[in-house]
Amino acid sequence: MSEIRRPLEGVKVVELATFIAAGCCTRYLADLGAEVIKVESPSGDPLRFTAVNEGRPYGDAEDTTFTLENTGKKCITLNTKSENGREAMEKLIAKADIFVTNVRKKGLERMGLDYESLKVKYPKLVYGFVSGYGEKGPDKDLPGFDFTAYFARGGVMGTMFDVDSMPMSAVAGFGDHQVGMYLASGILAALYRARETGKGDQVTVSLYHTAVWDVSLYLQASQYGDPSTQYPISRKLTANPLNVSHKTKDGKWIQISMPRYDFHYPLFMKTIEREDLVGDERFYPQTNLQSNLLEFYQILDDEIGKYTLEEMCKRMDDADLPYAVCQTWDQVLADPQAWESDILAKVKFPNGNERSMVRTPVIFSETPLPAYERGGFIGEHTKEVLKNLGYSDEQVEAMIAAGEATDVKRVQ
């Protein structure tokens, strides 16, 4: 029986990008079997130097962050501002099916690597572009990170917190990973059409648009003006208190989720031994509840607070009602479901330490899981890739000596 090929085997991808969103996209393409060549400047992707932000060891002997976004890629360095570096970059793109970048437009235009320039030479090329704020509008050229373009301006931090509290502490990479996977879906559609018609395309995904899409269910609802949708609001005044997390007797949090309030209400009242409230016209149906939200929230909080987390989970399980424990990250890393469903994998780093790493969230039934190995060192594959482009050993060494490329070097 022949070995099962991964979906994108034979597809060539070139990445010229820093940080997370574009790297996440191409890491997923690598998981699917594509050959991905990541081009860094001789100083390296800034993502290699964020250890202090994440409380982990500095250096690439245990660079879990870089590995998360760049496993499965070949890492090379080129000074694309130099003539020879720019020429090598052009040779890479000439052989590629897909080019992915997050370099701002003016920089791309200076290097001749913008879509308008490249599509003339390579009409089948699929061009993936990560933007902060999109291709049009007054702020299209602003720099964007997920803290700013996604969390802040996209309506996440300004709404998704209790009105009596303050905006959440944003988690780096959260918005970037959304962008990366959305970009991959567009790239794959464009690649299919390029294979069918010979015509490539530019696929753009912005952090700002991604955030607005991610909150769009309540964003569209907010225009009707109902108090329950005018976020930020108090957790005590949400239109459906059966979709709110509550603290148990032992200080743990459980998230209940019963969006069909009228259907679930009588079932849940029995679960918390408040059968006396079944049919209570103050709280049922849901249209009546809206005038009594504070009172009902306090009842729920008091009743759930009588049980330990284990007791509450058993009651929910016995009633077959939807819920989940609000887990900390340490709990997620030890969750049997995360391991048995292939969400997590163990990766061994050059210093001998083994760490738990997260797989991209698309699993195939007929395709084996991709290998999960450390991300490449700066310039680790420069010589190999340049020689495959036709450069002689002497030419490669001359480029390295001139600072137009670098050989493998490790971040100490």
N, C-alpha and C positions, 0 to 999 in steps of 0.2 A: 504494500500500500504506500503510495507516494506521500511525502510529507506535505501537510497543509500549509499553504502559503498565507502570509498575512496580507490583508487587503491592499496595502499600498506598496508592496514589494516592487522594485523597479522604478518607483517615482523618486525624483531627485528634488530636494528642497534646499534653498540657501536662505539663511537667516542673517540679517544685519540688524541687531536689536539689543537693547539693554533692559535690565530689570525683569518684569514678570509676565505681562500680558502676552506679548508676542512669543516669548520663550515657552509659555504654557501651551500655546497653540502648536508650535513646532514640536514640542515634546510629545504631544498627543499624536501628531503625524508620524513621529518616530515610533511610537508604540504600535501604530498601525502598519509598520514595516517600511516606511519611507527612509531613504538615505538623507539625513539632515546634516548639513555642514553649517556650523555656527561660526560666523566671522566676528571676531572681537578686535578692537583697537589694541596696539601693543601694551597698553596699560591694563587691559582687561575689562570685562563687564563689571560695572559698579556693584552688581548683585553679589560679587565675590567678597565684598568688603563690608557687609552689613551685620557681622557677627554680634557686635555689641548690642544692636537693636533687638536681637533675638535671644540674648543670654547664652550663646553657645560658644565653643572654642573658636578663636580666630585662626584662619588659615584653611587650606584645602585638604588637610589630613582628615578632617571630619566636617566637610562643608555640606551639611544636609540641605540648606536652602538652595544652593546652586544645583545640587543633584536633583532636588524635587522638580525643578523647571527644565533641566537639561540632560537627564539620563537618556542614553541611546543616541547621542549626537557626536559628531566629530568636531573638535574645537580647533580652530586655526586663528591666527592673528595676521592682520594686514593693515598697513597704514594707507587707507583709501584716499588720503589727501595727496599722496605721492603718485607720480606717474606710473611706476611699476606696480604699486599696490592697487591702483585704480584699474590697471590693465588686467591684473590677476582676478580682480573682482568681476570684471566684465566676462572673463573666460568662464568663471564659475556660473554666472547667470546664463550664459549662452548654452550651457549643458543642463540647465535646471528646468523643471516643469513648474515650480512654484518659488516665488521670492517673497519673503515676509520681512517687514521692517516696521520700526516705530520711530525712525529718525524723522525729525520735523521737516516739513515740506521744503523750506528754504535750503536746508542742508542737503537734501536729496537733489534738488535742482542744481546746486553748485557742483555736485559730483556727477551729474548726468544720470542719476539713478532714480529719478521720478518716473511715474508710470507713463506719462506722455512721451518721454524720451525712449523708454525701453520698449514700448509696444510697437514702435516703428521697426525696430530691429528684430524683435522676438514676438510676433503676433500671437503665438499660442501660449505665451507666458501668463500664468495666473499670479496676480500681484496682491498680496495680503498686506493691508495697512492698518496699524493701530493708531488711533487718534485720541487726543484728549476730549475735543469738543465737536469733531466732525469736519466735513469738507467744505461747508458753507457757513455763512453767518459772520457777525462781527468778531467773534472770539475763536475762529477756526485755527488761528496760529498760536494760541496760548499753550504753554506747557501744561500737561495734565497728569496727575497721579490719582490713584484710587481714593486717597484721603480727600482730595479736593474735587475733581471732576465727577467722581462716582458718589462717594458718601455725602459730601457737603452739597454741591450744586445739584446733584441728581435727586434730592428730596429724601434721602435716607436719614441722615443725621438730624435734619431739622424736624422730623416727624416721628421717627420710630423710637420714642422713649416716653416714659411716664411724665405727664405734664408737671408733676411735683418733683421731678428729678432733673437730670441734665442730659445732653446728648451722649450717646454711647462712646466708649473707647473703641475706635475703629481698629479693625484687624487688617494689617497689611496683607495684600494679595487677594482679599476677598472679592473685590470688584474686578481685579485683574484676571482671576480665574474664570469669571463669567465671560469677560471679553474674549479670552483665549479660546474657550470652547465655542462661543458663537462664531468667532472668526473661522475656526476650523470647519464648522458646518457650511459656511458660505464658500470657503475655498474648495471644499470637496464638490459642491454643486458646480462651481465654475470650472473645476478640473474635468468633470464629466462632460460639460458642454464643449470644453476645449478639445477633448478627445473625439467628440462626435462631429464638431464643425470646423476645428482648426482655429477657432477664435478664442483668445483669452479674455481676461477681464480684470479690473481692479475690484477687490472686495474690501470695504472699509467698515470697521466696527469701532465706535468711540466709547470711551468710559461713560461719558455723559448720557448718550442715548441708551446704553445698556442699563444704567441705573434707572432711568425713567421707565424703561420697559419692565424692569424687575418690580417696580412699585405700581405698575399701571392699573392693576385691579382696583386698588383704593384711590389711585389718582383720578381715574375717570369717575369713581363714585363720589369723590369730594365735591364735584361741581354742583351736586344737587343740594348741598348745604345742610344736610342732616347732621346734628351735633355728633353723632357716633362716628362720622367720617372726617371730622375736622381735627386731624392729628396735628400736634401731639395732644393726647387726651389722657385722662386718668384711666388706669386699668379698671377702676370701679364703674366706669360709665361706658364701656364698650357695649355695642348693641347685643352681643351674644356672650354672656358671662361663662357659657360652657365652652368657650374657646380661649380661656385665660389660664395661666399657670397659678398654682396655689401651694402654700407651704404646709408641710405635714407636721405631725406632732414632734418628730425628731429633727426638725429644722431643714429637711430636704424639700426640693421643689418638684412638683409633678405637673406636666402639661396635659390638660384634658382637651380634647378636640372633637366637638360634636356640632358641626355646622348646620345640621338639620335640627334646629332647636325643638320644634314642635314634636318631632318624631322621638328624639332622644330624651326629652325632659322627663316623662313619666318613668322611663327606664332608669335614669340616673337618680331620681328621687328615691326609688326603691334601693338602689345600690348604696346610698349613704343613709339608709333607714329613715327617710323622711317621707314615707308614704302619705302622711297627712297633708303634704303639699301638692300631691297629684290632683290636678284639676283646679287648684287655687287660682281664681281669676285675677289675682294681682300679678301672677307670674306666668300665666298660661292663657291663651297662646302668646307667642312672642310679641305680637303687636301690643298687647296689654302690658307686657313686661317693661316697655320703654319708659313708662311713668314711675317705675318702681325699681330701677336698676341698683341704686345704692343699697336698698334694703335686701334685695336678693343676693347681691355680691357678699354682703356681710354674713348672710346665712350660709352661703357656700364656703366662705373662708372659715367660719366657725366649725362647720360640720367636717370638712376635710382635715382641719387642724386637730380633730379628735383621734385621728389614726396615724400610726407610723407609716413611713413610705412603703414598707413591705406589706402592711395590712391593706393599704389603699390600692396597691398594685394587684393584690389577690382579688379584692372586690371587683376591680375593673376587668380583670381577666375572667372571673366567674360570670360576669354579665356580658362579656364579649363587647366591651365598649372601648373606643379608641383613646389611647393615652401614650405618653412616653415620659420616662424620667429625664429631668433636665441634667444631663451629664456634664461633668467637667472634662477638660481635655485629657487628664490622666485616666479618667474612667473610659473615655472613647478608646484610648490606646490599649486598654485591657479588655475591651468588649468582645466576647466570643463571636458575636455576629459580625463584627468588623473583620475578624480574622477568617472565619469560615466562609464568608462571602467574598473573599479576596479584595477587600478594601485596603488592607494593610499588607506590607511585605517587609522582610528583614533585609537590610543592606549592610555589608561589612565595609568599613572605611580603611584607608591606608594606615591609620594609627592602631588598627586592630579592633576598634570599637564597632559594635553592631547596633544599628538604630532602626526604629520602626519608621517606615516611609509610606506615603499614601499613593495609591495607583490612580490614574485617571479613571473617571466613573463610567466607562463604557466597556461592557463585557460581552464577548462573543461566545456562542455555544460551540462552534466548530473550529475556532481558532485558538491556539494556545496563548496563555498569558505571555506578554513580552518579558524579556530579561530586565531586571532592575539592578543597575550597577551605578557606581559613583559617576558624577559628572566629570568631564575631562578637565585636565589642568590647562592653564593658559598656554596656547600654542602647542598643545600635545600632539596634534595631528597635522601641523603646518607642513612639515616636510613631505609627509605621505600624500596629502591632498595636492600640493603644488606639483609634485612629481607625476601624479596621475593626470595633471593638466598638460603635461609635456615639458615642464621645466627640468633642466639638467641639475645634477648635484651642485655644479659650480654656480649656476644661476640662483639656485635657492640659497646657497651660502652667501652669495653677494647681496641678495635682498636682506638677509638677516643682518649681515655686517653693516648695511646702510640704514638699518632701522625701519625698513619697509615691511618687514615681517619679523616674527620672533619664533624661536624654537621653544620646545617645552620648557616652562619654568613654573615652579610651584610657589604659591603664596605662603610664606613662612608664618 
